[in-house]
């Protein structure tokens, strides 16, 4: 049987890493610098969650799949950014999906650790924002989470849907995470489309 949550977790590492590698290339970084930045950003949220929750040695450093996902994401993002200069829409989509996945997976991790719903929201929100804030700071760009008017709100709405569906539906946990992440990504997508239309 396929462990869907495991692969969603890998996607939650891969997507922010790819977005960071892509954005770094857009900002003029060398390929290797963009790939390394992608790896740092991909690992940032899981490392933060493991340390915050007192997991001892961060679990992400002991598993091959997350480490492979972050390396692959960083390299592919840097490669795509090098060969395609018109990558703003791709970056926006990756950023929106990464925000949703990481925030909703963080909320689910909070539920698994026995946190109340508000604690899950805080853990998921901070975990979802860390990769984007780190990426933008290291790229020398304005921090998107602070500049965009529907960034944090989209993450919170996705998390509320994830937590609510975990409590009140009979859906598997992975489906609750995927539902919340997709809603967050769609809400961000509407905002990205409006910003592109200006």
VENDA-V23699 format. One record per helix or strand. SS is the DSSP state (H for helix, E for strand). FROM is the first residue (numbers start at 1). TO is the last residue. Records with the same first field share a line. If there is no record, write none. Layout:
SS->FROM-TO ; FROM-TO
This chain:
H->4-26 ; 31-52 ; 59-62 ; 64-83 ; 88-112 ; 117-139 ; 144-147 ; 152-168 ; 173-197
